[in-house]
Amino acid sequence: MKLIRFFIDCAKVSLSGNTAYWAWVSVLLFFISMGGFTYLEQMRVGLVITGMSDQVSWGFYVSNFTFLVGVAAAAVMLVIPAYIFHNPDAKRVVLLGEGLAVAASLMCMLFVSVDLGRPDRIWHLSPWPGMFNWPSSLLTWDVIVLSGYLGLNLAIPGYILYNRYQGTEYNKKLVFGAAVLSMFWAISIHTVTAFLFASNSARPFWASALVAPRFLATAFCAGPAFIILAFSVMHKVQAFQIGHKVIDLLSVIVAVSMQINLIMLAAELFVEFYAEGQHSASARYLFLGLDGKSALVPWIWSAQALNVGALILLMIEKTRKNYYFLALACVMAVIGIWIEKGMGFVIPGFIPTPLGEVFEYMPTWMEVKVALGVYGIGALVFTLMMKPLRAIQLGLLANPNLDLVAAKQLYEQREREALEQRIRGYETKIDP
Amino acid sequence: MKFTNNNLPDLGRRKAIRLVGMGAAVGMGALASGSSSLATPNMGNVSLADQVGSFFQDHYKRMSPEEIQEAIERLERKYKSKYQVEVKVGDPKPLPDVLFGYALNISKCQGYRECVKGCTAENNQSKDPNLEYIRVLEMDRGQMNLETADPYYPSTEEVPKPGKFYLPIQCHHCENPPCVKACPVKATWKEPDGIVVIDYNWCIGCRMCANACPYWARKFNWTEPNLPVDTVNTQTGYLSNRPREKGVMEKCTFCAQRSREGRMPACQEACPTGARVFGNLLDPDSEIRYVLENKNVFRLKEELNTEPKFWYYSD
C-alpha cells in the first residue's frame, strides 16, 4: 500500500514543473511522435524503408544500440566509487548515473526491437512461451544481460529512494552486494554485445578478440563523457548541485579510457595493414575506401580527429579543469565514439560481403526519424525519473510543505554530518 | 518558492495550455514523420480467427500433427485469398537413412544461370524485387579470389566469356551450420536428412543468421514479397517453398518438397550442362558418392569448419 503511495507521489512530482520543463517535455513528445508514426509506416511496409539490404543487413539501429550499451555500462564508473569506495562526491550523484543507465538500457532494447522484421513475434524471444536458443545464440545472452542490468539499475536506486522516502535507513550490506553484482553486470552487457559481433567467423572485421576490450574502453570513455555533459546541463538548469570533484574524477576516467582505446586502435591498424590480406578488406574499405567506394572514409577520419582532439584537451591540466574546454572535449569524445563504434564498426563488417561484393549503406531519413524517436523516449524517461529523485533526495516528497531553500540547507547539513562522522571514524581507527 | 503549485488559482488555464502545447507537439511529430500509416492496414481477406490462430501458432517442432494440419489449412486459406489459386501445402518428412549432398562440376558450368531460373520458378520467391537463392559468380581464371568476381554479368552477354570461369553459390547446408547457432529463437535448424530449414512462421526477422553465414546464402524479405499469380508454384512444402511473408528470412532448402519425394532439386533439373550432381551421401552406389571418391573436390571456406555438404570439382 505504502509502495503504491510512493509511486503515486513520484508520478505527481514528475508531472509538475514550470513552463520550461513542459516545453522540454513537448520537444521530446514531438520527436517521440515523429518516430512513432514513422515506425508504424515501417511496420506496414517493412524494413525496406530503411537503407538496409541483404548485403548490409544491420544499420543505423544496431549501430545506435551498440553505442548506447556503452553509455549504459558507464554508470558503473559512478557505482564503483560510490558504493565500493564510499566516495561522498560520487555518492551524491550515483543515482543520476543509474537513472542514465536505466534510460540507456531501455533505448538499447528499443533499438533491437525496431530492427526486427517481425515485431509481432517478439514474444518468441523468451524462454516461455517462446523458444530461447540459450546458451548458443548471443542475442539471447544480450536479452538476459540487458534486462538484468535494467532491473538492477531500477532496483538499487528504487530501494534507496523508497527508504529515504519512508525516512528509514537502507540495508548497507544489501546495497553493497547489489552494487558488486551490477559492477560485473555492467562489464557483461558490453562484453556480450561485443561477442554478438565477434562470434561471426564469417565476418573477419568483427571476429577479433580485441572487440570486447575495445568496446569497454570506448564505453568508459563515451559514457562518463556523456555523464559529465548531462551533469553540467542539470547543474546549469539548477536541477542538481554537482560537486566539481565528481567531474574531475570522471574527466580523468575519460582521458585514460581514450588513451587505451587509441592504443588498441593502433594495434588493430598495424595488424590489418602490415601484412594486408583478404581479411583486411573491411578495414581498407573503412579507412581508405575499396573499389572506388568510400562512404565511411570521411566519417571514420573525423571520428579519429575528434577522439585525438578530445584526448589532447583532456590531457592538458589547464583545459581539463576549465569547464568550457572540458565540455568541448566531452562533446568531441561522445561524437567521435558514436561514429567509431556505431556506424564505423557495424557497417564495415558487412563490406565486402562474404562473397566479395562491395555494396554501400546509407541510412534513410525514415530510419533516422525512428532513431530520434527512440532517443526521445530515453530522454523523456530520464527526465521523468530525475524529478522525483531530486525531490526525495532533498526530502521534499516526504514533507511537501518544506521550503526548497530550507530543504537544500537540510540536505547539505546531512551530507556534512555524514562526512564528519566518517572522518571521526577514521580518526578512531588510526588513533585508538 | 513552494514545491507544488496545487494552490495556484490559474491552474486550470495553465493545465489547458500545457495540454494543447503537448498535443501540438505530437501532431507536428505525426506530420513530420510523413507516414501514411494511419490508412487502413491491408489485412487481406484473412478471417479474424485465422489471424489469431497464426499469431499464437507454436514452433513447428512443438506442434502436434493436428496443430500442423490446422496451420497448413490456415495457410492454404490465406494463399487462396491472396493469389486466387489453390496452393497445396505439404509437409514431407525427412526420409530414413538419407543425408543429402550436392556436388558441382566447375569445368562443366558455363554460366548460363539456368539453375537460377529453375530455382525461382520452383520456390515462390519474390519477383521484382528479385530474391534469388543461387548466385553465379563470374571469376577470372588463374585465381580463386571472390572479391574480384562479378555476380552481375548481364544476361545478354554471351557466356562462357574467354578468360572466365563460373562459380554458382547457394546454401551449403553445413553439417556445422553457424546460422543455426546464431538464431535466438531456434527458427532455423538442421533436419535429420541434413537440410537446414526455416520455420517462416517462427522467424522474428533479426538477421543474426544472415550475419553468421559465410556463404551469403540467406535472403531477407525486406517488404511484402511480390509474387504475381502466374508465377506461383502451387505444389509447396511447409518448411520449404510455400509463399513467404514480409520480415522473415528464407534460403535454399535443396527443394525439400521435391528431394524428399525422390525427385531432383529444380536447379539440378534445370542445368543444361550436367554440372550438378545431387544425391544421398549415405548410399554407397550414388553418383554423389562416386564424385566424392573419384574426383578432386574442394569446398569453399573450409577453414571456418562449417563442414558444407556442397562440393566443387573439376574434370
Interface residues (C-beta under 8 A of the other chain):
Chain A: K12 S16 W22 A23 V25 S26 V27 L29 F30 F31 I32 S33 M34 G35 G36 F37 T38 L40 E41 M43 R44 V45 G46 L47 V48 M52 S53 D54 S57 W58 V112 D115 L116 G117 R118 D120 R121 I122 H124 L125 G130 M131 F132 N133 S136 S137 L138 L139 T140 V143 S199 N200 S201 A202 R203 Q278 A281 G349 F350 P352 T353 P354 L355 G356 E357 M366 K369 A391 L396 P400 L402 D403 L404 V405 A407
Chain B: M1 K2 F3 T4 N5 R18 G21 M22 A24 A25 V26 G27 M28 G29 A30 A32 S33 G34 S35 S36 S37 L38 P41 F55 H59 R62 R135 L137 N145 L146 E147 T148 A149 P151 I169 P178 K181 A182 C183 P184 V185 K186 A187 W202 C203 I204 G205 C206 R207 M208 A210 N211 A212 C213 P214 Y215 W216 R218 K219 F220 N221 W222 T223 E224 K246 G247 V248 M249 K301 L304
